[in-house]
Amino acid sequence: MPKTRLSRQAAAVITGAGSGIGRAFALELAARGGRVVCSDIDIGQAEATVELIECAGHGKARSIGCDVTRLEDVERLAGAAEAWFGGPADLVINNAGVGAGGDRIGELSMADWQWVMDINFWGVVHGCHVFAPRLRAAGRGGMINVASTASFAAAPRMAVYNASKAAVLALTETLAAELADTPVRVTALCPTFVQTNIMRSGRISASSSKLADNLMRWTGVPAERVVQSALAGLDRGQLYVLPQADARLVWRLKRLLPSSYTRGAGLLDRFARRNAAPADLASTTPE
């Protein structure tokens, strides 16, 4: 078991730090004495996270605007972070992501496929491409890539989100293998429902949004708990962190009974839609 606790006094870079899991990571790492670069495409939200850290009186933070879909933005982020830290980051958290769902394959627009993959997948690719060589050269530190239980659950009407997160999981596993001969640790965070604003900020049909809101209310956990589990897993050198019981159940079912699991997921989706009120089945996309 690794002895170094990377989550303490870390020089950390977090993408998507303006809200949700990203903000929770920033607050938690700062509370543990860290110096945190809060990056977000919405610089105002990133600055709000920095203000929360400063008001709490723990750690240090600065905000940097970054569009993770642009490689040059991520390269600039790495350079600015190193200048502020006085050296390379100890910890990189590729968290920026969006939600999408509600339409079947063949109905979801190509524009939505492109939008989600650009942020959820290419954003993490850019983060790994830029920061992994720096961590390797430093011979220390860690990286957390925020995937999802969707990366292996393959729920119907969530194709683009599932595919984007499955790609993040495969990328993370590959990176962990490539860094296995170094002290650098790599963790994939795979939560289920977390109490964030991803449903409101994503592109999700009305019926799926209603179901997701209900599931969020019934089973969603605070982002702080998910973050604490992720950091504990990183400190232990875990590749996979599945912070909720339902995530661990799906993980086991999918591997023990893959065909039965897939058929069951389809039947549950059809049952839910047959029993939904007509008004709930209107397919609209949030702005």
N, C-alpha and C positions, 0 to 999 in steps of 0.2 A: 504493500500500500504506500503511495507517495506520502512523504512527510511534509512537504512544503504546502502551506495553505495559500493558494493563489488568490483567494477571495479577500485576503487581509492586506490592506495598504497597497492595493493594486494601482498601477497606472493603466486605466481602462479606457477603451474606445467603444462606444455603443452607438449603433445605428438605430434609427427609429426611436430615439430617446425622448421624443416629445410627448409620449402618452403610453398608456397600457403597460405591457411587459417591459418595454425599453425604459420607461420612466422608473418603474419599480426596480429594475437592475441598477439604474443610476443612483437612486436613493439608498438602496441597500449597500452598494459598494462604497459610497461616500460615508455612510454610517460606520463602515468598517475601516475608516481611515484612509480611504482611497482618493486618488486624484482621477477625476472622471471627465472625459470629453463627451459631451452630450451632442450627438449629431442627429439632424432630422432635415427633411426637405422643407419643413415648415420651421424656419428659424425662430419665429415667435414662440412656438411650442417648446423648442429646445431651450430657449432663454427662460421660459416659465419653469422648466425642470431645474435649471441652474439656480433660479431664485428660491425654489423650495429647498434645495440643498444648503444654500447660504443661510436661509432662515433657520434651518435645523441646527446650524453651527457645527456640522460634521464634515470632514474632508474638504476637498476643493474641487471646483468644477468650472468648465467653460463651455460655451456653445459654439458649434460650427455647422453652418448649413451644408448639406450634402444630398445630392440626388444619386442614390446608389445605382440607378440604371446607367449612369455615365461613369465609365472607368476613370476619366480624368478627374472627376469630382472625388472619387475614392482615393486616388493617388494624392490629390491635394489635401484631403483629410489626414492621410497618414503623415505627410510632411508637416502639417501644422501641429498635429498631436506630438510628434517627436520634438519639434521645436519647443513646445510648451513643457513637455515632460523632461526635456534635457537628455533624451535617449528614447529607445523604442518602447512601445507599449508592452506591458506584461500580459494584458488580457484584452482580447477582441471579442465583441459580442455582435454577431451579424443577426440583427433582430428585425430590421425593417421589413414589413410585409403588409399585404392587403387580403381581404376576403372576397370570394365570389362564389356564386352557386345558384341553383334553382332550375337551370335548364339542362336538358339532356344533350349528350354528344350529338352534334349535327344541328342543334338549335342554338347553342351558344355561339355568339358572333366571334369571328376571327379577331376583331378589335379587342374583345375581352380576353381571348387567349393571349394575345400579344401583351396586353397591359399587365395581366397577372404574372406571366412568365418573366417579363422584363424586371419586375420588382422582386417577386418572391424567389425566383431562381437566379437570374442574372445579377441581382443585387448581392446575393451571397457568393456567387462565382467571383465577382469583382472584389469582394472583401477578402476571400481566400487568396485570390491571385496577388493582391497587393500586400496583405499582411503575413501570409504563411512564410514567404521567404525571409521576412524580417524576424519572425519568431525563430525560424530555423537557424538563422545566422547568430541570433542572440543566445541560442541554446537554452532557452527557458521560456516560461509563460504558458499561456493556454488560449484556446478559442472555443466559444460556444456558438453553435449555429442553431437558431430557433427554427425547428421543423414543426411537426404537429403529429398527433395520432392519425390525422388524415393521410400522412405519408405511407401508412400501411393499412388503414381501415377501408379505403376505397368505397366510401358511401356513395350511392347513386345521386345524380344531379349535382355533383361536386367535382366533376372531372378535371377542370383546369386547376382548381385549388389542390386536389389530390395529387395531380401530376407534378405541380410545382414543388410541393413539399416532399414527395417521393424522390424527386431529383436532388433536393437539398440533403435528404438522408443519405442517398448514395454518395453524394459528393463528400459528405462528412466522414462516412466510413472509409472512403478512399484516402482522404487526407490523413485520417488517423493511422492507416496502414503505412502511408509514406513517411510519417513522423514517428513511427514506432521505435526507431533506433535513436531517438532524441528524448530529452526530458520534457518536450512540449506536449501538453495534454489537449485532447480534442473531445468535445462533448456535443451530442445531439440532444436537444431538448424537445420532447414530444408530448405536449400537454393535450388534454381534450378541451373542454370549455373553460375559459378564463374570463373573469369579469373585466373586459376592456371594451373599447368602442369600435372594434374591428367590424362588427356587424353593421353599424351605422355608417362607417366610412367606406365600406366595400360596395360591390355591385352584386346584390343578392335579390332574387325575385321575392315578391310579397309573401307567397306561401312559405318559401323556405326561410325567409326572415322571421315570420311568425313562429315557426317551429324552433328555429335557432334561439329566438328570444325566450321561449318557454324552457328549452333545455338549459340555457344560460341561467335562468332564474332557479331552476330545480337543481342543477348539478354544478353550475359554475363556481369556481373558487377564486378568492382574491389573487391578483397578480403577485402580491408579496409572497404568498405561500409557494407559488410555482418558482419564483426566483430563488427563494431560499433552498428549495430542493435542488435546483440546477447548480447553485454554487456549492452545495454540499457534495453533489455528485462529481463536480469538477475537482474539488479538493481530494476526493477519494480516487480520482483517476478513472471514473466511469465513462464509457463511450455513450451509453444510452441512459437518459433520465426520463422516466415515465412517472410524473409526479402524482397522478391520480389513479385510484383503484380501477376506474372504468377503462383507462388507457391500458393498464396491465392485463385486464380481462380480455380486451380486444386483441392485444398482442398474442396472448396464448391461444385464443380461439382460432385466429387466422392461421397460426402455424400448426395446430393440431388437426383442425378440420377445415382446410381451405375451401373446398368446393361447397360444403354445407354452409360455411360462413357466408360465402358470396351469394348463394341462393337465398339464404335467410335475410340478408341485407336488402335484396331486391324485393322480396315478399313484404318486408316491413315497410318499405317505401311505398309500395302500391296500396297496402292496407291503410297507411296514414293518409294518402291522397284521396282514396275512396271515401274516407270518413271525415274529410275536411269539409267545412262549409263552402258553398260555391264562391262566396266573396273572398275567401282565403286563397283561392286558386288563381286569382288575377295575377298575371305575370307583368310586374313593373319593376323597373330598376331605379334604386335610389339615386338621387343626384350626387 
